[in-house]
Amino acid sequence: MIPDTVYAAAQGKLLRTRNAGASWTDVTPTLDQASDRPLAVAAGSGGRLYTGSFSGTYRSDDYGETWTHDDRRGRVIRLLVDAANPDLIYAQQAQPFRFGNGLFFSADGGATWQDRTFPTTSQGAQWAPSSLFLDPADSSHLYGLFGSLYESLDGGQSWSTVGVTPYETRRIVMASAEPGVFYALTDSGPFRSADGAESWQPFEGFPRSTTPRSPLTRATLRSSTSPPEAAARTAT
């Protein structure tokens, strides 16, 4: 793998540096536009990248030099790739869902896709998660924040609630090196759970907000051992 290689998705562009940020190259797929682009870098895959857009997903096998396009998924706003197998990928659509139930799974690097689903409301409508992530030890084990925390043990075919969440939780991440450890970002600051989201403790010393909908709700929460949700990631 090329050292010091980092990808960043910002303002609809996909950028790459191979010298730790000293210079950047635009590797955005040709004729594609997206104001908020998801990016997934398949670790150890020899240059495999996935990115989403208003018109489906793109895949590159040469560090972004060339791309193949699949336009069957509508607008894709989130991509999840298995850490051990770069061919296993989940794609989440933006609402309103144009195809299926908003979540799709591919076992062959995006060549074909299978329809998955999200939990439904009491009125039968599909929810869209504010956080969605894979268990790094099991690609069929997903977690999603749909107001409450849900999990799927069968790759998104069915869902059930798990644990509890702090009041006004906006984002949740999982610590990949610590089984059962989750971090939550709320309107009043971050919380940590060490028992599979059954109980939560606030971060001591963190500045607390007294204003609803504070800037904390728009912050990025990430554990140093959690699967990254941000748009920049080092290829190692």
N, C-alpha and C positions, 0 to 999 in steps of 0.2 A: 504494500500500500504506500502511496506517495506520502512522505512526511509533511507536516505543516499545512495540510490541505483542509480548508474550511469552506462550507457553503453557507450562504445567507439569503433568505428570501425577504425582500422589503419593497414596498410600493409597487408591487406587481412584477418586480424583476427577480431573477435568480442569479446570484453572483458567486464566483469562486475565486479563492486565493490559494496559491500553492507555495507562498512564502510567508506564512503566518501573518498575513494582513498588510504586507508592504505594498502590494498592488492587487487589483481585482479585475477579473474578466467577466463580462456579461455572457452567461450561458443559457439565457432564457429561450425556451422553445420558440422557433420562428412562427410568426403570425398569431401568437397566443397572447391574450391579455387577461390579467387577473389582479384585482386590487388587493386581495389578501390571500397569498399563495401558501398552501401547506407544502412541506418538504419532508421527505423521508430518505435518509442515507442508510443503505444496507451495509452494516459494518462487515468488513472482511470479504466483500463480494467482488473485489476487483473493479470498482468504478460504477457499481449499480446505484442509480438514483431514481426516485419517483417524485413527481410533483403533480399537484392538482391545479385545476383552472375552472373557468366558467363552462368549459366544454369537455369535462371528463378528466382523464389521467394521462400523464406522459411518463415514459420510462427511458432511461439512458443506461447503457452498459459501458460507456467510455468517458465517465467523469463529466457528462454534460456536453460533450462535443456534438453528438447527434441524438435524436429523440424519435421514439415511435409513439403514436397517439391512439388512444381509445376514447371515442366520443360517446360511448353508450351509457355513461353514468351521470350525465347532467353536471351541475356545478359541484365540484368536490372541495370540501373545506377542511378535511382532516384525513391523514393517511397514517396507518400503523403497520410496521413491518416487523416480522419475527426476528429476534436478534440472532438466532442460530440458522435460519433458513430464509434467504432473501426472496424466495419465490412465494412466501406466505405473506399476504398483504390484505389489509382491510381498508375500505374507502367509505367515508361518510359524506352524504349529500347535504347540501343546504336545503332548508325549508323554503317554500313548499316542495316536497319531494316529487320530482318528475317521474322517477322510475321506482317501482317496488316500495320498500318500507324505509328507505333512507340509509341502509347499511348493506355493503357488499363485501364478499370475501373471494379472494383468488388464491389458488394453490399452485399456479403456474406462472407467476410473475406478471399477471395482468392479461394473459392471453385469453382466458375465459373467466367469467365471474359467476358467483352463486349469490342469490338473494338471501339476505339475513334480515333481522328485524330489530326494532327497539321496543321497550315497554309501551303499553297503551294506557291512555287515561280512561276514566270511568265512562267517557263518551265514545271511546273506541278510537281516538286519535293517537297517532304516533308521537312520542316525545323525541326531542333532539337533546343530546347531552351537552352540558357545559364543560365537562371533562370526560375523556374516553381514553383508556390506556390498557395495555396488555400486561398480564403477569409475565415477567421475563423468563420464568421457568416453564411456562405452558402457554402456547399461542392460542389454544382454544378457551383460555380463561380470561375474560374481559371484565373490566370494571367501568361503570359509567355513572356520572353524577346527573341525575334527573330530578333535581330538588332533593331527593334522598339518594343514597348510594345503592346501586344495584350491581349484581354480578351475573355473568353468564358462564356456565361451565361447558357449553357446547358450541363455542364459536359464534355466539350471537343468535342462535336459534330460539332460545328462551332465556328469560331473565327473572331474578328474584331479588328482593331487598336483602341487604346485609348490613348489620351493625346500625349505628346511628350517625348523624352528622351534627356538628355545632350549628347554632342558630345563624341564619343568613350566610351559609357556605357558598362561595362562588367558584372555587377551584379545589381539586384534590389531586395529589400525586402519590405515588407509591415508591417506597425505598427498595430498590431491587436487591440490595445486599443484605437487607434486614427483613426477613419474612414477617408479615403481620404489621409492619410499620407504615403508617400513612401520614401525610401532612395536608392540612386544609387551610385555605385562605378564606377568611370571613371579613365582614364589614368592620370588625373590631380587631383584626390582626390574625396571625397564623396560630394554628393549633397542631398538636402532635398526638397520634394514637399509636400505642405499642401493642395493642391487643386486637388487631383486626377490625378496627373502627367501632369497637364496643364502648370505649370511653375515650375522652379527649382531654388534654391539658394545654392551657395557653402557654406561649413562650414567655417566660419571665423576663421583664426588662424591656419588652418590645413596646414602642410608643402606641398607646391605645387611641382609637378614634371615637369621638362622641357624636360624630355627624353621620347620619345614614347615607349610604351610597358614597362613601368616601373614596379617595383615589386608590385605597387599598384594593377595592374590588376590581380594578383594572390592572393590577400589578401581576407580574409573573412569579409564580411560586415553583421552586424546583429544589429538590434535594440533590446533593452531590452524587448520590447513589440511585437516583430515580430515573426512569426512562424519560428522556427529554421531550418536552412538548413544544419548545421554542423552535424558531425557524432557522437557527444556525447550529451546525453540528460538525465536530471534527471527525474526519475520516481517519481511523487508526487501524 
